[in-house]
Amino acid sequence: MKSEALTDAQLIARIKACDLCLPHLPDGVRPVFQFDPRARVLVAAQAPGRRVHETGIPFNDPSGERLREWMGIGAEIFYDPKQLAILPMGFCFPGTGKSGDLPPRKECAPQWRQQLLDRLPNLQLILVIGQYAQAWHLQEKGSVTEIVSRWRDYCCQGQSPAVFPMPHPSPRNNIWLKRNPWFEAELVPELQKRVREIVVSG
């Protein structure tokens, strides 16, 4: 059945019941995302981590705390689906590899993600976090550092929605942040300014 034949509620129910990747997910399926067609901000990230998988709450971990700091908002706005959609490249926790979490499963994005993106007509801002989301949204294959260093090309040329390419806020990226102080000195204040212009407090 084509996506346009489904209501939003029906599509969300299908995604939450999806077991497409079950044979490849050692911890089982648990799609974690946040969606409402009224959302004005999109967080496009990688895939849930183990803690998010266990709680079913997106970015309910130290990465989420840092991301909210970068955005300059609290949990009440971040978890308001009418304001902010969260659509990772893979909706389920992919498992743990030798050096951290495995990449998002490739089956998920083409099966479900575009259908949800097509139902977000009010987006004004997209945060594109990490290499997998950047490859999808920006059609870029350079390094995260390369792409993020050109952030003004994506957010500040009058495009709508504005796009901010970003590194992952994981504590694993502390070394990257120390090596690239311009990110928090230059990009983050501009991001916070844009977020303040879009979201509604209280």
Secondary structure as UniProt FT lines:
FT   HELIX           3..5
FT   HELIX           8..16
FT   TURN            20..21
FT   HELIX           22..24
FT   TURN            26..27
FT   TURN            37..38
FT   STRAND          41..44
FT   HELIX           50..55
FT   TURN            58..59
FT   HELIX           62..71
FT   HELIX           75..78
FT   TURN            81..83
FT   STRAND          84..86
FT   STRAND          96..97
FT   TURN            98..99
FT   STRAND          100..101
FT   TURN            106..107
FT   HELIX           109..113
FT   HELIX           114..117
FT   TURN            118..119
FT   TURN            121..122
FT   STRAND          125..129
FT   HELIX           130..138
FT   HELIX           144..149
FT   HELIX           151..155
FT   STRAND          162..166
FT   HELIX           171..173
FT   HELIX           174..179
FT   HELIX           183..187
FT   HELIX           188..198
//
